[in-house]
Amino acid sequence: MVKLDTDVAILGSGFGGSILALVLESIGLDPVVLDRAEHPRFAIGESSSPTGNIILRALAERYDLSRLKPLAAHGPWRETYPDVTGGRKRGFSYFHHEQGKPFSPDPDHANELLVAASSDPYHSDTQWLRADVDAFLADEVRAAGIPLWENTAVTEVNSGDRWTVRSRHEGRTVECSADFLVDATGGGQLLPSLGFAESESSLETRSRALYGHFRELPRWRNWIADHGGRTEDHPYPCDEAALHHVLDEGWLWELRFDDDRVSAGLVLDAEAHPVPSDLSPEEEWRSHLQDYPTLADRFANADLVDPPGTIVRTGLLQRLVDRAAGPGWALLPFTAGFVDPLHSTGIAHTLSGVERLARLFERYGAAPPESDLRTYSEGVRQELRFVDGLVRLCYDALPSFHAWTTSTMLYFAAATTYERRRTDADGVPDEPPPFLCADEDGLWDALRQARRALPNDDPASLDTYEATVEEAVRPFNEVGLFDPPVPNMYPHTAAPVEA
């Protein structure tokens, strides 16, 4: 038996667990990281955002983690770590496809929406090839002298005066004693030991996904230009983005990395489109794309690449725990719950949780008070519910693209408000604000007003809906939402550039 004694045991060495371990080491605590698998490995959740990069930069600066800072912008990343694969993300791109019809660019951009999220290519946001990024961060953990036990499966977790975590590694028992436990697995390894389980029933969004990585997928910008689209109006190349193909029954993402690998995934309403029993994931993927001729043509000659080398099909994506922290333990946000990849919130929300737990450890060592942990728990759950409301609003707007674009403005109002409050506080506020300003009564009220005003089949109700949402987000609209210089083209929503 191997015995370990530590201040904080972290389960999971993905980017959240690894960054938290580096933070703890920097403030004088002794973390240990246990992981059931090893790096490099495939992981989904690959699109960062201005919110995520602001937090990552703040963590790097506050805790003297200078090697992490280049990951917060595409230009410095490429210069510093060219072997860690990422991609440039200038913003959020949306294109509406009608079932059974080829895509046809509208001269007034009525079936397009581009929202800039960075001010220039060098300082742009990033797509993360998670196999590379997570492996890089795990190497940073090892280089810092922090014990990282890979291929170590937890078998038992017991509480008492201290935590005891038993696991198996290469046929041996590893027993770790710790004052505090953090579950950063995303899968909730601690939940049974803590006496409760996750539940998806309290979230309104009901979606599932099929996804894979591809090569030889033509750039969408080139297709648009070749078919008469006015790409000169686009505020950035539309592929350098979280690219959304909006469909009648859901949407399809494309995230392009610097090596021209593309992460692509189809997200469907799980209730209207349950998992078919008679189709493999690959067959179902092709079946849905056949309903949209332009997408089917683009993917016809694209090759699936390893990892994962196949189409992965999920069940219901939504989950939410009853508690995200308690005496001597905490879950990172992705372990506490998940809504949907629509607004690229995963990386940023995890980093937000790391930042808030880091402040507690900084202040109290390995014994944060139960009251502070309760506040953290309630905050994480509130944030997940807020994201749920923002996402559900968009799904309820389908198949109307006009209603969809109007609905996305709630997210952009919340995100840009958060980003500007961070930059107004020089990026390092005394207390990190709730993710996406999820404690703002005005944003919740705007969301409720939008839900009540969702349009019906009457075309006049679309204009009423847009007017209602525009007025509701007015107190949070500092970036010209609803007033673009070119219809549906937003070039100036990015927060000020940080050096």
C-alpha positions in Angstrom: 0.0 0.0 0.0 1.1 3.5 -0.8 0.1 6.2 1.7 -0.2 9.8 0.9 -0.9 12.7 3.2 -2.0 16.0 1.8 -3.9 19.3 2.4 -6.2 19.0 -0.6 -7.0 15.9 -2.7 -8.2 16.7 -6.2 -10.0 14.0 -8.2 -9.5 14.7 -11.9 -6.5 16.2 -13.9 -8.4 17.9 -16.6 -7.7 21.6 -17.1 -9.8 22.6 -14.0 -8.3 20.2 -11.6 -4.7 20.9 -12.9 -5.1 24.7 -12.7 -6.5 24.5 -9.2 -3.6 22.2 -8.1 -1.1 24.8 -9.5 -2.9 27.6 -7.6 -2.9 25.7 -4.4 0.8 25.0 -4.7 1.4 28.6 -5.3 -0.3 29.7 -2.1 1.6 27.2 0.1 -0.8 24.3 0.3 0.1 20.7 -0.7 -2.3 19.2 -3.2 -2.4 15.7 -4.6 -4.2 14.9 -7.9 -5.7 11.5 -8.7 -7.0 10.5 -12.1 -8.5 7.3 -13.3 -7.1 7.7 -16.8 -3.9 9.3 -18.4 -2.9 12.0 -20.7 -3.2 12.7 -23.6 -6.8 11.8 -24.0 -9.8 13.0 -26.0 -12.2 15.5 -24.3 -15.0 17.6 -25.5 -15.7 21.2 -24.4 -13.3 23.1 -26.6 -14.4 26.6 -27.1 -13.2 29.4 -24.8 -14.6 32.9 -24.6 -13.6 36.4 -23.5 -15.0 35.6 -20.0 -12.8 32.5 -19.8 -9.7 34.3 -21.0 -10.2 37.2 -18.6 -10.4 34.7 -15.7 -7.4 32.6 -16.9 -5.3 35.8 -17.2 -6.4 36.9 -13.7 -5.4 33.5 -12.2 -2.0 33.6 -13.9 -1.3 37.0 -12.6 -2.6 36.6 -9.1 -0.9 33.3 -8.4 2.3 33.9 -10.4 1.5 31.2 -13.0 3.2 33.0 -15.9 3.3 29.9 -18.1 -0.5 29.8 -18.2 -1.0 33.4 -19.4 -0.2 32.8 -23.1 -3.1 30.4 -23.3 -5.5 33.4 -22.8 -5.1 34.8 -26.4 -4.4 33.1 -29.7 -1.4 35.1 -30.8 0.7 34.6 -27.6 -0.4 31.0 -27.5 1.0 30.3 -31.0 4.2 32.1 -30.3 4.8 30.4 -26.9 3.4 26.9 -27.3 3.2 26.1 -31.0 3.1 22.4 -30.2 -0.1 22.7 -28.1 -2.9 22.7 -30.6 -5.4 25.5 -30.4 -7.4 27.6 -32.8 -8.4 31.2 -33.3 -11.9 32.2 -32.2 -12.9 35.7 -33.3 -16.5 35.4 -32.2 -19.8 33.6 -32.6 -21.2 32.9 -36.1 -24.7 31.7 -36.9 -26.2 30.6 -40.2 -29.8 29.4 -40.6 -30.5 26.3 -42.8 -34.0 25.4 -43.9 -34.8 21.7 -43.9 -34.8 20.2 -47.4 -33.3 23.3 -49.1 -29.7 24.3 -50.0 -28.4 27.2 -48.0 -28.6 30.5 -49.9 -26.9 33.6 -48.5 -29.3 36.5 -48.0 -28.1 39.8 -49.4 -29.3 41.5 -46.2 -27.9 38.8 -43.9 -31.3 37.7 -42.7 -30.1 34.1 -42.3 -26.7 35.1 -40.8 -25.5 36.5 -37.4 -21.9 37.3 -36.6 -21.0 38.7 -33.1 -17.4 39.7 -32.6 -15.8 38.5 -29.3 -12.3 39.9 -29.8 -10.9 43.1 -31.1 -8.2 41.7 -33.4 -6.7 38.3 -34.5 -3.7 38.5 -32.2 -5.7 39.0 -29.1 -8.5 36.7 -30.1 -10.1 34.0 -28.1 -9.2 30.4 -28.5 -10.4 26.9 -29.3 -8.8 24.3 -27.1 -7.8 20.9 -28.5 -8.4 19.5 -25.1 -6.1 16.4 -25.5 -3.2 18.8 -26.0 -4.2 21.5 -23.5 -5.1 19.1 -20.7 -1.8 17.2 -21.3 0.2 20.4 -21.2 -1.4 21.4 -17.9 -0.9 18.0 -16.4 2.8 18.3 -17.3 2.8 21.7 -15.6 1.5 20.0 -12.4 4.2 17.4 -12.5 6.9 20.1 -13.2 5.7 22.0 -10.1 6.4 18.9 -8.0 2.8 18.2 -7.3 2.0 14.4 -7.1 -0.2 13.4 -10.0 -1.3 9.8 -10.0 -2.7 8.8 -13.3 -4.4 5.4 -14.0 -5.6 5.6 -10.4 -9.2 4.5 -10.0 -10.9 5.7 -6.7 -12.6 2.7 -5.0 -13.6 4.2 -1.7 -14.1 7.6 -0.1 -14.6 8.0 3.7 -15.0 11.1 5.9 -14.1 11.6 9.5 -11.7 14.0 11.1 -10.1 13.9 7.7 -10.9 12.4 4.3 -9.6 9.0 3.3 -9.5 8.2 -0.4 -8.6 4.7 -1.4 -7.8 3.9 -5.0 -6.0 1.3 -7.2 -2.9 2.0 -9.2 -1.1 -0.8 -11.2 -2.4 -3.4 -8.8 -1.5 -1.5 -5.6 -3.7 0.2 -3.1 -3.1 4.0 -2.8 -4.5 5.6 0.3 -4.7 9.4 0.4 -5.5 11.3 3.6 -6.6 14.9 3.1 -8.2 17.8 4.9 -10.3 18.8 1.8 -11.6 17.1 -1.3 -12.3 18.6 -4.7 -14.1 16.7 -7.4 -12.9 17.9 -10.7 -13.8 14.8 -12.7 -16.9 16.2 -14.4 -18.4 12.8 -13.7 -19.1 13.2 -10.0 -16.9 10.5 -8.4 -17.6 11.9 -5.0 -21.4 12.1 -5.2 -22.3 8.6 -3.8 -19.9 9.0 -1.0 -21.4 12.4 -0.1 -24.9 10.9 0.1 -26.6 12.4 -2.8 -26.8 12.0 -6.6 -27.2 14.3 -9.6 -30.5 15.0 -11.1 -31.4 16.5 -14.5 -35.1 17.0 -13.8 -34.8 20.6 -12.5 -33.3 21.9 -15.7 -35.5 23.0 -18.6 -33.1 22.3 -21.5 -33.4 18.8 -22.9 -30.8 18.1 -25.5 -28.3 15.5 -26.6 -25.4 15.5 -29.1 -23.5 13.6 -31.7 -19.9 14.7 -32.4 -16.5 13.9 -33.8 -13.3 15.4 -35.2 -12.9 15.8 -38.9 -10.3 16.7 -41.5 -10.8 17.9 -45.1 -13.9 19.9 -44.2 -14.1 22.9 -46.5 -14.1 26.4 -44.9 -17.6 27.8 -44.6 -16.4 31.3 -45.5 -15.2 30.0 -48.9 -18.6 28.3 -49.6 -20.5 31.5 -48.7 -18.2 33.6 -51.0 -18.5 31.1 -53.8 -22.3 31.3 -53.6 -22.7 35.1 -53.7 -22.5 35.8 -50.0 -21.4 39.3 -48.9 -18.4 38.1 -46.8 -17.0 41.6 -47.0 -19.6 42.6 -44.5 -18.5 40.0 -42.0 -16.6 41.6 -39.1 -14.1 38.6 -39.1 -13.7 35.3 -41.1 -16.8 33.4 -40.1 -14.9 30.1 -39.6 -12.6 31.7 -37.0 -15.4 31.4 -34.4 -17.8 29.1 -32.6 -19.6 28.4 -35.9 -23.3 27.5 -35.4 -25.4 26.0 -38.2 -28.9 26.7 -36.9 -31.4 24.0 -37.9 -35.1 23.5 -37.5 -34.6 20.9 -34.7 -31.3 22.1 -33.2 -27.9 23.2 -34.3 -24.5 22.0 -35.5 -21.2 23.4 -34.2 -17.9 23.7 -36.1 -14.7 24.6 -34.2 -11.6 24.8 -36.4 -8.1 24.3 -35.0 -4.9 25.7 -36.4 -4.0 22.3 -38.0 -7.3 22.5 -39.9 -8.8 19.7 -37.8 -12.5 20.5 -37.0 -14.5 19.6 -34.1 -18.1 19.2 -35.3 -21.2 18.3 -33.3 -24.9 18.1 -33.8 -27.1 19.1 -30.9 -30.7 18.0 -30.9 -33.9 18.4 -28.9 -33.8 15.1 -27.0 -37.5 14.9 -26.5 -38.5 15.6 -30.1 -35.6 13.4 -31.3 -34.8 10.6 -28.9 -31.9 8.2 -29.6 -33.1 5.9 -32.4 -32.7 2.2 -31.6 -32.2 1.2 -35.2 -29.4 3.5 -36.2 -25.7 3.6 -35.2 -24.3 7.0 -34.3 -22.7 7.3 -37.7 -25.9 6.4 -39.5 -27.9 8.9 -37.4 -25.4 11.6 -38.1 -25.7 11.1 -41.9 -29.5 10.8 -41.6 -29.8 14.3 -40.0 -27.3 15.9 -42.4 -29.2 14.5 -45.4 -32.1 16.8 -44.4 -29.8 19.8 -45.0 -28.3 19.5 -48.5 -25.5 22.0 -48.1 -24.3 20.5 -44.9 -24.5 17.0 -46.3 -22.4 18.1 -49.3 -19.7 19.7 -47.1 -19.3 16.7 -44.9 -19.5 14.1 -47.7 -15.7 14.1 -48.2 -14.7 15.0 -44.7 -12.8 12.3 -42.8 -13.3 11.3 -39.2 -10.0 11.4 -37.4 -8.7 9.8 -34.2 -9.3 10.7 -31.5 -12.1 9.8 -31.2 -12.1 8.4 -34.7 -15.9 7.9 -34.8 -19.1 9.7 -34.1 -19.8 9.8 -30.4 -23.5 9.9 -29.3 -24.5 11.1 -25.9 -27.7 10.6 -23.9 -29.3 13.6 -22.2 -26.7 16.3 -21.6 -28.4 18.0 -18.7 -27.5 17.4 -15.1 -27.5 19.4 -11.9 -26.6 18.4 -8.3 -28.5 19.4 -5.2 -25.3 20.7 -3.6 -22.0 21.8 -5.1 -20.0 22.0 -1.8 -20.2 21.1 1.9 -18.0 20.7 4.9 -14.5 19.8 3.6 -15.5 19.3 0.0 -16.4 21.1 -3.2 -17.3 20.3 -6.8 -16.0 22.3 -9.8 -18.9 23.7 -11.8 -18.7 21.1 -14.6 -18.9 18.3 -12.0 -21.9 20.1 -10.3 -23.9 20.3 -13.6 -24.0 20.9 -17.3 -26.6 22.5 -19.5 -25.6 22.6 -23.2 -22.7 23.7 -25.4 -24.7 26.4 -27.1 -23.1 29.5 -25.6 -19.6 28.1 -25.0 -19.9 28.5 -21.3 -18.1 25.3 -20.1 -14.5 26.4 -20.0 -15.3 29.8 -18.6 -17.6 28.5 -15.9 -15.0 25.9 -14.7 -12.4 28.7 -14.5 -14.8 30.8 -12.6 -15.3 28.0 -10.0 -11.5 27.6 -9.8 -11.1 31.3 -9.1 -13.7 31.4 -6.3 -12.4 28.3 -4.6 -8.9 29.6 -4.9 -9.9 32.7 -3.0 -11.3 30.5 -0.2 -8.2 28.5 0.0 -6.1 31.6 -0.1 -8.1 33.0 2.8 -8.6 30.0 5.0 -6.1 27.4 3.9 -7.5 23.8 3.6 -10.4 24.6 6.0 -12.9 27.0 4.3 -15.9 27.8 6.6 -19.1 25.9 5.9 -20.9 29.2 5.4 -18.6 30.2 2.6 -18.8 26.8 0.9 -22.6 27.1 1.1 -22.4 30.4 -0.7 -20.2 28.9 -3.4 -22.6 26.0 -3.8 -25.7 28.2 -4.1 -23.8 30.4 -6.5 -22.8 27.5 -8.8 -26.4 26.2 -8.9 -27.8 29.6 -9.6 -25.4 30.1 -12.5 -26.3 26.8 -14.0 -29.9 27.6 -13.8 -29.3 31.0 -15.5 -27.4 29.4 -18.3 -30.2 26.9 -18.6 -32.7 29.7 -19.0 -30.6 31.4 -21.7 -30.2 28.2 -23.7 -33.8 27.1 -23.4 -34.9 30.5 -24.7 -33.0 29.9 -27.9 -34.4 26.3 -28.4 -37.9 27.6 -27.8 -37.4 30.2 -30.5 -36.8 27.6 -33.2 -37.5 27.2 -36.1 -37.6 31.1 -36.4 -34.1 32.4 -37.0 -35.3 36.0 -36.3 -36.5 34.8 -32.9 -33.3 32.8 -32.4 -31.0 35.8 -33.0 -33.2 38.0 -30.7 -32.9 35.3 -28.0 -29.1 35.1 -28.2 -29.0 38.8 -27.3 -29.8 37.8 -23.7 -26.6 35.8 -23.5 -24.5 38.5 -25.1 -25.9 41.2 -22.8 -25.0 39.0 -19.7 -21.5 38.1 -21.1 -20.5 41.6 -22.1 -21.8 43.0 -18.8 -19.6 40.5 -16.9 -16.6 41.1 -19.1 -16.8 44.9 -18.7 -17.2 44.7 -15.0 -14.1 42.6 -14.8 -12.1 45.0 -17.0 -13.4 48.0 -15.1 -12.0 46.3 -11.9 -8.6 45.8 -13.7 -9.5 42.1 -14.2 -8.9 41.2 -10.5 -11.8 42.3 -8.3 -11.7 41.9 -4.6 -14.5 39.2 -4.9 -15.0 37.5 -8.2 -18.5 38.2 -9.5 -21.0 35.4 -10.2 -20.5 33.9 -13.6 -22.4 35.9 -16.3 -23.7 38.2 -13.5 -26.2 35.5 -12.6 -27.1 37.3 -9.4 -28.5 40.3 -11.3 -32.2 40.6 -10.7 -32.5 42.7 -13.8 -31.0 40.0 -16.1 -33.4 37.4 -14.6 -36.3 39.8 -15.1 -35.2 40.3 -18.7 -35.1 36.5 -19.2 -38.6 36.2 -17.8 -39.9 39.0 -20.0 -38.4 37.3 -23.0 -40.0 33.9 -22.1 -43.4 35.6 -21.8 -43.0 37.4 -25.2 -41.8 34.4 -27.3 -43.4 34.8 -30.7 -46.1 32.6 -32.2 -46.8 32.0 -35.9 -48.0 35.6 -36.3 -45.2 37.5 -38.1 -46.1 40.7 -36.2 -45.2 38.9 -32.9 -41.5 38.7 -34.1 -41.2 42.5 -34.1 -43.0 42.7 -30.7 -40.6 40.1 -29.3 -37.5 41.9 -30.6 -38.8 45.2 -29.1 -39.5 43.5 -25.8 -36.1 41.9 -25.5 -34.3 45.1 -26.6 -36.0 47.1 -23.9 -35.5 44.4 -21.3 -31.7 44.3 -21.8 -31.3 48.1 -22.2 -29.6 48.5 -18.7 -27.0 45.9 -19.7 -26.5 46.8 -23.3 -23.2 48.7 -23.5 -22.1 47.3 -26.9 -24.8 48.3 -29.3 -26.9 45.1 -29.3 -29.9 45.5 -31.6 -28.1 48.4 -33.4 -25.4 46.9 -35.7 -23.9 49.0 -38.5 -24.8 46.2 -40.9 -27.9 44.0 -40.3 -26.9 41.1 -38.0 -23.2 42.0 -38.1 -21.7 43.1 -34.7 -18.1 44.2 -34.9 -17.7 46.0 -31.6 -18.9 43.8 -28.7 -15.5 42.8 -27.5 -14.2 43.9 -24.1 -11.1 46.2 -24.1 -7.9 44.4 -25.0 -5.6 43.5 -22.1 -1.9 43.5 -22.8 
